[in-house]
Amino acid sequence: MKIFNWNDIQKSFEPFKGVYELHDLITLCNDINFAAWESIYLLPQCFTEDNFDANIQILEKEWGKRFVDALIVNVREGSLRQVDQFIDSECLSHVVENGVFDPHFLEGLEVLRIQFANDKWDSYLERQ
């Protein structure tokens, strides 16, 4: 088991570069002893319009409804709402190359923003 190194965040995020399948990302998070809540910056690269519903089901199964609640809020109001300000952040180093975001990350972020803007997610957040 690898351990996440908070003293070298960029190096700890390197294994996630190019990981576009959610199952692979979850496995890697488990291997590195990476908590679900710590993966918030990793998830967008795994989302497309085609896999959105399936990925939400996977997240609910693996990390629970409360995690999906947190993802919705983060996309709507939190750190994933405006990522441009974090382009130089170590937490996004796995999706930035030469000052440009990975297109998979941007596509996934846009999918999450569009999907979670739908009113149906308001009722999802209200459910226990």
Secondary structure, 3 states (H helix, E strand, C coil): CCCCCCCCHHHHHHHHCCCCCHHHHHHHHHHCCCCHHHHCCCHHHHCCCCCHHHHHHHHHHHHCHHHHHHHHHHHHCCCCCCCHHHCCCHHHHHHEECCEECHHHHHHHHHHHHHHCCCHHHHHHHCC
